[in-house]
C-alpha cells in the first residue's frame, strides 16, 4: 500500500473543514490535518499577491489521489486550487496500514 500526503490550500478554516470532512466521510482520505494562520505570497494574473490561507493535509492511498483531487476541485472556491500529492516513502507501518484500511 502506497500512502500519499495531499497538500491543499484553502481560503479559510471553514472551507478547509468543509472539504476535509467531505474527504473523510467519502473515504477519500483516512484523516486530515488543518493548519490555520498560514501566509502566502505568490504571483497571480501578473500581480504579486499576499493572502492568509489555511492548509489542509489529507492522508490517502495512492489509488485515491485522482478521485480526491477531483473532489477537492469540485468543493473548492478557487478556480485553480493547490492540490499536490506527496508520496510517503517510509514511516510507521501500523499507521500506513490504518490509512489503507480507512480508504478502502
C-alpha positions in Angstrom: 0.0 0.0 0.0 1.4 3.3 -1.0 0.3 6.3 1.0 0.3 9.9 -0.1 0.0 13.2 1.8 -2.1 15.6 -0.1 -1.2 19.3 0.5 -4.2 21.6 -0.1 -4.5 25.3 0.5 -7.9 26.8 1.3 -9.3 30.3 1.6 -10.1 29.9 5.3 -10.7 27.4 8.1 -14.4 26.9 7.3 -13.5 25.9 3.7 -10.8 23.5 5.0 -13.2 21.9 7.5 -15.9 21.5 4.9 -13.6 19.9 2.3 -11.7 17.8 5.0 -15.0 16.5 6.4 -16.2 15.5 2.9 -13.0 13.7 2.1 -13.1 11.7 5.3 -16.8 11.0 5.1 -16.4 9.8 1.5 -13.4 7.6 2.4 -11.2 9.6 0.0 -8.9 10.4 3.0 -8.2 8.5 6.2 -7.8 11.8 8.1 -6.9 15.4 7.6 -4.9 18.0 9.4 -5.8 21.7 9.3 -3.2 24.4 9.8 -4.7 27.8 10.3 -2.9 31.1 10.0 -0.7 30.4 7.1 0.5 33.3 4.9 1.2 33.0 1.2 3.0 35.3 -1.3 2.5 34.4 -4.9 2.1 35.7 -8.4 -1.4 35.5 -9.9 -2.5 37.0 -13.1 0.6 39.2 -13.3 0.4 40.6 -9.8 2.2 39.8 -6.5 -0.5 38.7 -4.0 -0.2 38.3 -0.3 -3.0 36.4 1.4 -3.9 34.4 4.5 -4.6 30.8 3.8 -5.5 27.6 5.7 -3.5 24.5 4.9 -5.2 21.1 4.7 -3.2 17.9 4.6 -5.1 14.7 3.7 -3.7 11.2 4.1 -4.8 8.7 1.5 -3.8 5.8 -0.6 -2.1 6.3 -3.9 -5.0 4.8 -5.8 -7.3 7.5 -4.3 -5.3 10.6 -5.3 -7.0 11.3 -8.6 -10.5 10.9 -7.1 -9.6 13.0 -4.1 -8.1 15.7 -6.4 -11.3 15.9 -8.4 -13.5 16.1 -5.3 -11.4 18.9 -3.9 -11.6 20.8 -7.2 -15.4 20.4 -7.1 -15.7 21.7 -3.5 -13.1 24.4 -3.6 -13.8 28.1 -4.0 -10.7 28.8 -6.2 -10.6 28.3 -10.0 -7.1 26.7 -9.7 -6.8 25.2 -6.1 -3.4 23.9 -4.9 -3.7 20.2 -4.6 -0.4 18.4 -4.5 0.3 14.7 -3.8 3.5 13.9 -1.9 4.4 10.2 -1.7 5.3 8.7 1.7 8.4 6.6 1.4 8.5 5.3 5.0 7.2 5.6 8.5 5.1 3.7 11.0 3.9 0.5 9.2 0.9 0.3 11.5 -0.2 3.8 10.6 0.2 3.1 6.9 -1.9 0.0 7.2 -4.5 2.1 9.1 -4.7 4.6 6.3 -5.1 1.8 3.8 -8.0 0.3 5.7 -9.8 3.7 6.1 -9.8 4.5 2.3 -11.0 1.1 1.1 
